[in-house]
Every structure is written in structure tokens, then in C-alpha cells.
Amino acid sequence: MRAVVVTQNEDSPSVALQEFDQTSLEGEVLIAVAWSTINFKDAMVTQARNRVARRSPLIGGVDLAGRVVSDSTGSLNVGDEVIVHGHGLGVANHGGFAEFARVPAEWVVPLPDGLSLRESMIAGTAGFTAMASFIRLTSLGITPSSGPILVTGASGGVGSTAVALLGHAGFDVVASTGKSDESAYLLSLGAREVIGREDIDDAPQKTFGTERWAGAIDCVGGATLHSILRSLRYGGVVAASGLTGGSQLETTVYPFIVRGVSLLGIDAVEMPSDQRRAIWETFSVAMPKDILDSIVDLEIGLREVPSQLERVAHGAVRGRILIDATKDEV
Ligand SMILES: NC(=O)c1ccc[n+]([C@@H]2O[C@H](COP(=O)([O-])OP(=O)(O)OC[C@H]3O[C@@H](n4cnc5c(N)ncnc54)[C@H](OP(=O)(O)O)[C@@H]3O)[C@@H](O)[C@H]2O)c1
């Protein structure tokens, strides 16, 4: 079969589309991959001295959607449409950038009603993470009448989907982006206002910024997350999932003990199966399909994956890059 293989070298990893022996895959369920997508983590796997990849050579791809070919546990039927993401997919186990994949049966999520395989991978891990963030935020009582909700890294996968989910649900969404030319895109997804990366808080020399945000969905981390904590309103909530702006968080306890704000951690990797299935079911209903389609930046075959991984690594992508694993390429 054809697969995009990442090999860790002394200096920088190599990434190439090549023939791969399908019989060397391990796992109970064999899946014919229909669609995959590129996530920020896929780009991290290709960076020098990364601490993400846990095998080499490795077929990349932290998520996939396809049809079951065989299942040695007998719990799935041939032809069942399924989604797989998280766990060790694309980091410790061979992933979705291939024509076939093998995974443990417990990793497999049935495709929810109302969602196609293609749509599930427009969302992929990023869209799933946005949905998980939305659910956690609203579970703490944040509603459309609470006030403005900030979304950071708004033009990326998590950010675009979060803007769309919140906007469609009637929230007052403020999208923060480093791409000034993507304002029209973010407004079309459902943002009420678009601001720059530096405009999240004010008065950086003071202990607090102005109370602005009732809630936030943050996938940037680092100094951005600190800025959000300083500028959440009393009782505000931020759901934090990412680190595109840095993994170090330097902040103070004041937002927590003076303004009673909450910092919620979002993990899509080790989440238990029952929660994972419930989130996909909710996503299928909550996400308008026409808006989901407008999040696609590019639709490519496996051949173009190596060059597109570079773009993702540099934060240059708007929305999602969808991979058609069945695309005929010469
Ligand atoms: N916790 C989990 O389980 C989980 C699951 C999925 C993703 N994640 C993480 O969430 C983050 C976003 O993932 P994604 O798939 O949405 O990535 P993505 O599509 O590549 O988007 C990332 C966005 O972050 C912004 N950005 C890039 N570099 C930045 C910088 N130096 N400073 C500030 N903002 C920067 C850019 O948006 P703008 O130009 O619009 O600002 C970029 O489009 C990643 O760190 C990823 O690892 C975590």
C-alpha cells in the first residue's frame, strides 16, 4: 500500500510517500482509509528533535475515517464506517496517511448518523477538540447571554471550528488571529468581531487587564493564555487545548482567587471511548454542514502531504487540509 512515512534522523526527520508492507501493520481492526486530515501534531512529528513521535519509521496521521475490512474481535462488521483518532495513532502506532490502517478495536468510533466520512475528517481531531471545548465551557454555565467569547488561533483547525460552533449556537464570538487578511473568512464562520493576536488584553503592566471575556476557547497557550486569564470577566472560563504560541505558562494566581475564573484542560488523545463517541454524536448535530465545508482549505491526495505538513508547521493554513486517501495519483 502507499503511505506517508516519517523517519526520525539525527538532524531532521524525512517525510516521504512510499510503498509500505501492509502485512506489517499491527491491530485487531483493518480499515480501508477513505479520508484523513493534517493536524498541528502531524507537523510536530516532522520537526527536528521533536518529542512527539514514538516510533520510527512511522506512518503519520493522527486521525482517519474509513470502512472496516476485517475485525478479529468480531465486534465490527465488514463495511462499517468508522472514525479513529487519538490514543497512539500517528505517534506511537502507524496512522492515517495511508491506504489502510490497523488499530485496536477499542479505538474505533462508529461514524455518527448525519455525518459523512468526509465531513468527519474536515473536523478531525481539531474539530473534535473544538466541540469538547464548547461542551466543557457550557457545562460551567456559559451561555450566549453571558457575554463575549474569545477564540484564539481562530483561523486554524480548532479555532475555525470553535468560531463556527459558537456562532451557530448564538454566542457573541470574538476571533483572535495573526492573519489580518482572514477577517472576512472568520466573520463568515460566525464571528461578530475579529481582533489581532496582541489585542486580547490591555494594561500589561498591571496585575489585571480590563474584564472583557465571559469565556474563551484557546488553542495557542503560552503568553496568549496568560493574557486571557488576566482579561476574563468575573467567573469567566477558558478551555485550553493547545500550544502553538508556546508551552510555558507564566501567570499569577490573582485571576483565580480574585475573579474566580476557571481554567479547563482539554485532552482529545486519552479521552475514554464513551465520551469520545458522545462528543462525535453532539458534533454531528451541532455543526452546520455548509459551514463545515467552508472550513476546507485544500483537498489533496497522499502525494501532497509532505509539502503541506510544512505549511501547517508554520501556522500558514486557514481551516483544514483534507486528505483523500483513495485519490488516484500518477
Ligand atoms: N489537547 C488536545 O488533545 C489537542 C487536540 C487538537 C489540537 N491540539 C492543539 O491545538 C493547537 C491547534 O491545533 P490546530 O489543529 O488547530 O492547528 P492549526 O490548524 O495549525 O492552527 C493553529 C493556529 O494557531 C495560530 N498560531 C500559529 N502560530 C502561532 C504563534 N506563534 N502564536 C500564536 N498563534 C499561533 C494560527 O492561527 P491565527 O493565525 O489565526 O492566529 C494557526 O492557524 C495545537 O497546539 C495542537 O497541538 C490539542
The ligand as an SDF file (V2000), in Angstrom:
LIG
                    3D

 48 52  0  0  0  0  0  0  0  0999 V2000
   -5.3680   18.9100   23.6770 N   0  0  0  0  0  0  0  0  0  0  0  0
   -5.6210   18.1520   22.6070 C   0  0  0  0  0  0  0  0  0  0  0  0
   -5.9890   16.9840   22.7160 O   0  0  0  0  0  0  0  0  0  0  0  0
   -5.4640   18.7790   21.2660 C   0  0  0  0  0  0  0  0  0  0  0  0
   -6.2240   18.3450   20.1630 C   0  0  0  0  0  0  0  0  0  0  0  0
   -6.1010   19.0330   18.9330 C   0  0  0  0  0  0  0  0  0  0  0  0
   -5.2150   20.0760   18.8200 C   0  0  0  0  0  0  0  0  0  0  0  0
   -4.4610   20.4230   19.9080 N   0  0  0  0  0  0  0  0  0  0  0  0
   -3.5210   21.5360   19.8110 C   0  0  0  0  0  0  0  0  0  0  0  0
   -4.2220   22.7320   19.4850 O   0  0  0  0  0  0  0  0  0  0  0  0
   -3.3690   23.5750   18.7530 C   0  0  0  0  0  0  0  0  0  0  0  0
   -4.0670   23.9920   17.4560 C   0  0  0  0  0  0  0  0  0  0  0  0
   -4.2650   22.8560   16.6370 O   0  0  0  0  0  0  0  0  0  0  0  0
   -4.8500   23.0370   15.1700 P   0  0  0  0  0  0  0  0  0  0  0  0
   -5.0200   21.6850   14.6060 O   0  0  0  0  0  0  0  0  0  0  0  0
   -5.9890   23.9730   15.1990 O   0  0  0  0  0  0  0  0  0  0  0  0
   -3.5920   23.7590   14.4600 O   0  0  0  0  0  0  0  0  0  0  0  0
   -3.5800   24.6530   13.1470 P   0  0  0  0  0  0  0  0  0  0  0  0
   -4.7370   24.3240   12.2670 O   0  0  0  0  0  0  0  0  0  0  0  0
   -2.2190   24.5710   12.6120 O   0  0  0  0  0  0  0  0  0  0  0  0
   -3.8700   26.1180   13.7080 O   0  0  0  0  0  0  0  0  0  0  0  0
   -3.0500   26.7150   14.6580 C   0  0  0  0  0  0  0  0  0  0  0  0
   -3.2810   28.2060   14.6600 C   0  0  0  0  0  0  0  0  0  0  0  0
   -2.5580   28.7660   15.7640 O   0  0  0  0  0  0  0  0  0  0  0  0
   -2.2050   30.0990   15.4320 C   0  0  0  0  0  0  0  0  0  0  0  0
   -0.7650   30.2410   15.6260 N   0  0  0  0  0  0  0  0  0  0  0  0
    0.2240   29.6370   14.9360 C   0  0  0  0  0  0  0  0  0  0  0  0
    1.4190   30.0170   15.4040 N   0  0  0  0  0  0  0  0  0  0  0  0
    1.1810   30.8750   16.4120 C   0  0  0  0  0  0  0  0  0  0  0  0
    2.0110   31.6090   17.2830 C   0  0  0  0  0  0  0  0  0  0  0  0
    3.3410   31.5320   17.2270 N   0  0  0  0  0  0  0  0  0  0  0  0
    1.4310   32.3930   18.2210 N   0  0  0  0  0  0  0  0  0  0  0  0
    0.0990   32.4870   18.2910 C   0  0  0  0  0  0  0  0  0  0  0  0
   -0.7530   31.7940   17.4680 N   0  0  0  0  0  0  0  0  0  0  0  0
   -0.1980   30.9900   16.5500 C   0  0  0  0  0  0  0  0  0  0  0  0
   -2.5700   30.3310   13.9790 C   0  0  0  0  0  0  0  0  0  0  0  0
   -3.8600   30.9480   13.9510 O   0  0  0  0  0  0  0  0  0  0  0  0
   -4.0270   32.5350   13.6830 P   0  0  0  0  0  0  0  0  0  0  0  0
   -3.0870   32.8890   12.5720 O   0  0  0  0  0  0  0  0  0  0  0  0
   -5.4550   32.6680   13.3130 O   0  0  0  0  0  0  0  0  0  0  0  0
   -3.6760   33.2440   14.9580 O   0  0  0  0  0  0  0  0  0  0  0  0
   -2.7050   28.9150   13.4470 C   0  0  0  0  0  0  0  0  0  0  0  0
   -3.5410   28.8570   12.3250 O   0  0  0  0  0  0  0  0  0  0  0  0
   -2.0580   22.8070   18.5470 C   0  0  0  0  0  0  0  0  0  0  0  0
   -1.1310   23.1900   19.5380 O   0  0  0  0  0  0  0  0  0  0  0  0
   -2.4700   21.3790   18.7380 C   0  0  0  0  0  0  0  0  0  0  0  0
   -1.4020   20.5730   19.1380 O   0  0  0  0  0  0  0  0  0  0  0  0
   -4.5720   19.8010   21.0960 C   0  0  0  0  0  0  0  0  0  0  0  0
  1  2  1  0
  2  3  2  0
  2  4  1  0
  4  5  1  0
  4 48  2  0
  5  6  2  0
  6  7  1  0
  7  8  2  0
  8  9  1  0
  8 48  1  0
  9 10  1  0
  9 46  1  0
 10 11  1  0
 11 12  1  0
 11 44  1  0
 12 13  1  0
 13 14  1  0
 14 15  2  0
 14 16  1  0
 14 17  1  0
 17 18  1  0
 18 19  2  0
 18 20  1  0
 18 21  1  0
 21 22  1  0
 22 23  1  0
 23 24  1  0
 23 42  1  0
 24 25  1  0
 25 26  1  0
 25 36  1  0
 26 27  1  0
 26 35  1  0
 27 28  2  0
 28 29  1  0
 29 30  1  0
 29 35  2  0
 30 31  1  0
 30 32  2  0
 32 33  1  0
 33 34  2  0
 34 35  1  0
 36 37  1  0
 36 42  1  0
 37 38  1  0
 38 39  2  0
 38 40  1  0
 38 41  1  0
 42 43  1  0
 44 45  1  0
 44 46  1  0
 46 47  1  0
M  CHG  2   8   1  16  -1
M  END
$$$$
